[in-house]
Amino acid sequence: MKTLKGLAEEHHALIASDSTFQRKARILQSLWREELGYEPAPYRDRVLGSSVAMPLAEKEMVNFLDDDICCVVRKVLGQYEGNDERVIKRDRLFGNLLSSQPMAFNLFARLKCDTNLATKCFRSLSPDRIKRVTTVEFEYSEGRGDETYTGDHSAFDVFIGFETPIGERGFVGIEVKYHENLQDKKVYEHKRYPVVAGRMKCFDMDRLGVFDQGPLHQIWRDHLLVGAHRWHEKNGFADGFFVFLSPKDNDACNRAISEYRTCLSDCGTFEHWTLESLAETISKFTNNPWIAAFQDRYTNFAKVDRLLTT
């Protein structure tokens, strides 16, 4: 019987610092690459199975599940051509199979192309708030760097605009995670953060200090961005909420979300959806093979488990 470490070594997916979930996710992406017949990319003094080398990865759009998704990716890239390079890093987008950014395109690009399908899915998930989806956008913020929003360069991985049941404007700001453990050491500070937090009236204001470090910091900044958009006078939003999207077995994300909830006095603008549940919801409303391909690539960890028992 194989060990997880041995399986990772076999598929060029062994990174010593990976958690158990991260290791499984890296192996799963390595298996997907092998099924497509691509060689792993060079990594330090070896190769890494969860990546494909540039420029081949970009030329052949390896990271994306079908041509329609590729088309959306190209259009979004065109919007940022010559702009802030922090928005979209091409090596991560095209060559890193574990990256959550290409995964977001693989999950939401077809919903952008078909807002009727998007409406069915999101209305099913939030029937009291969503009547009709009007738009799906990527790496979106009305106020990137704008002092009247949060003053930083945060953006939603995915932005869902919708019409409420009484015909008003609303939106969902989504942060997408896959293998990440939320241990990014980079911390941002801005005088607007406590101002926006106070206006949102959903935080325990005596506990804001816990957001200044560790895994809660990015969640907080993205949640604040929802408040900044919802109550900004030029937007006219009657509703808006933040969704943190991650795999059900990503323990680091689950722990962070559990801790984050203890700092909220009102959860009306915050939800945690699992990647599996959202994909399953989408699959109920379409027979397109894309969503099954998505599930097989990103959430079919039974593939890894089977290899451990052979």
N, C-alpha and C positions, 0 to 999 in steps of 0.2 A: 504494500500500500504506500502510495507516494505522500510526501509531506507538501504543504503549501510552498515552503521555501524551495524544495526540490523542483516542484512544478514551475515556479517562477524562474529558476535557473534554466530549466529546459527550454523555456520560451523567451529567453532574454529579457525577463521582466523583474529581475531581482533588484530592488532598491532597499538598502538596509533600514532606512528610516520609515518605510511604509508601515501603516497599521495593517491589521488583518483585512479590513475592508478595502483599503487602498491596494493591497497586494492582489486581491481577487479582481478588482476592477482593472488593474494593469494587465493581469493575465488575460482577462476577457477581451480587452482591446488588442492584445497581441494575437490571440486566436483569430479575431476578426481580420486582422491584417494578413495573417497567414492564409486564411480562406480566400482572400482577394489576390494573393500571389505577389505581394510587395515585400521587398527586403526591408529589414529594420534599419533605422538611421544610425549613423555613428554617434556614440556618446562616450566622451572621455576616451578611455583606452579600450572600449568595446563597442557593442551596439545595444540599442534599447528597443525592445519589441513593441512598445506602445507609441512608436513614432515612425514616420516616414520622412526621408530626407527631402529637403528643399533643393532645387526648385521643382523637382519632379512632383512633389505633393501638391504644389500650387498649379502646375501645368495640367495635371490630370484630375484636379479637384477630388483627391482621394478621400478626403474626410467627410464627404457628403453623400447622402443616400440615393439621390436621383437628380435628373437634369433640372427639374422644376426648382428644387432646393438650390442647386448651383446658380440658377438664374437670379434668385432672390439675393444670394450672397454677393453676386457681382454688382447688383443694383445698389445694395447697401454700401459696398466698398466704394462705389462711384460717388456716393454722397460725401464720403470722408476723404476723398482723394486730395492730397495736399494739405489736409487739416491736421489736427492734433494726433500724433502717432500713438499716444497713450490709449486712444479709443479702441483701436483694433490692431493687435500685433500679428502680423502676417504669418510668422513662423508658428505661433500657437494656433492660429485659425486653420492653417492648412496642414501642418506637419505633426502636431501634437494630438494623438488620437484620444487622449484622456481629457483634453481641455473642455471645459463647460461651455465655452463660446460656440464652437462648431456644434456641440450637442444642442444648444438652444436653437440654432438654425434648423437642425435636423428634426426637432420637435415642433417648432412653431412656424417655419416658413410656409408650409402647405396651408396652415390656418390663415396666414396673411393672404395667400392666393384665393382662399375660399372662405369668405367671412360668413357664409351661411353655415358651413361646417363649424367654424369657430363659435358662432352663436349657439348652436345646439350643444356644444361641449361646455361652454362657460355658463350658459343658462342652466344646464343640468347641475353644475357645481355650485352656483350661487343664484337660485331662482328668485329670491326676494330682492336682489339688487340688479340683476342683468336681464334686460329684455332682448337687446340686439347688440352684437359686436359690430363696431363701425370701422375699426382699424387695428392692425397689429404692426408694431414697429420694433426695431432692434437698436440697442445701445442709445436709448432715447432719453433726452432731458430738454425741457424748454429753457432751463436756466443753468446750463453748464458754466460754472464760474461767475454766475450772476449773484451779486450781493443781496438781491431781493428774494432769492430762493435760499439755498443753504450756503452759498458762497464758495463751494468747492467744485470739483469737476466730476462729481458722482453722476452716474446715469443708470437707468434701469436696463438690465439685460434685455428684458422684453416689456413692452408697454401695450396694454390692451385697452383701447378706447371703447366705451359702450354707452348705450342709451338705457336709462332706468325704466322701470315699469310705468312711470308717470311722464316719460318723455324728456327727462333732464339728462345732462351729460355726466358721465362717470368714467373712471379708469381703474385699471389694476396695474400696479408696478411690480414686476417679478424679478427676483434675484435667483439665478440658476446655479446650482452647485452639483458636482458629480463626485469626484474623488477627494475634493478639498477637505482639509482638516481645520480650516479657519484660524490657523496659527500665524497668519501674516503679522509680522512685527511692526509694520508701518502704521503709524497712528496720525490722524489728521486732527487739527484743532481749528475751530472757527467760532467767532463771537456769535454767529447766527444760530449755532446748534441749540443752546438753551432757550433762545427766543422762540424758535420753531417748536421745540419740545413743549414749552409752556402753552403755546397756542393750541397744540393738538389735544391737550388735556387727557392724555391716555397714559402718561408716565407717572411713576412714583418719583416726584421731583427731588426727594431726599436721597435717591439712589442713583442719580445721574452719573456719579463718579465711576460706577462700575462699567460704564460704556467707554471709558477713556482708554481701555487697554484690552488685550486678549481677544477672544473669539467673538465677543458681543459688539465690538466696535463697528465692523462693516455692516452688520445687521441693523444697528442703530442708524447709521448714516443713510442707508437706503430707506429705512422706515421714515426718517425725517424728510427725505426727499418727497415722499408721498404727501406728507403734511404741507410742505412748501408748495407743491403743485396744486393741491386741493384748495388751499385758502389764498392762493395768489389771485389778486383782483382781476388780472387780465384773462384768466383761464375760464372762469365761469363753471367750475365743476361743482355739482351738487353731491357727489359721492366719490370716494376713492379709497382704495385699500392696498396694502402691501402683502405680497405672497412670497414666502421663502420656499423654494422648490428644491428638494434633494431626495436621493434614494432612501428607501425606508431603513436600510441597514447601515447607513453612514452614521456610526455612533457619535462621531465628533460633532456632526451637525445636530443630531438629536439632543445631545447634552447641552449644546449652546442654546437651542430653541427652548428647552425646558427652563434653563436659567433665565433666558430673556423674558419669558412669560411672567416670572416672579417679579419683574421690575415694572410690569404694566398694571395700571389701575383700571384700564378698559381695553379689551381686545378687539373692538369693533373695526379697527383699521389694520389688524394684523392676522394673517393666517399662515399655517404651515401645511403645504401639500406635498405628498410624496410623488416622486417621479413615476412610480409604478401605478399609482391611482389615477394620475392624469393621463398617462398613456392608455390605461384600460378604459377610461371614460371616452377618449377619442375613438378607440377601436369599436365602441358600441354604435358609432354614428357613421362609420365608413368601412367599406370593404377594400379600400386601396391598400395594396401590399406594403406601402411605405411604413405604416404604423407597426405592422408585424416585424418588418426589417429593423425598425427602431428598437422595439422591445428585445429582439434577438441580440442586437448589438450591445445595448446598454444595461439591460436588466435581467438577462437570462444567465444568472449565476449558477444555474443547474449544470451548465456546460463545464464549469470549473469543478464543481463538486463531483461530477461523473468521472472526470479525469483523475481525481484524487483516490477513487476506489478501484481503478483499473491497474 
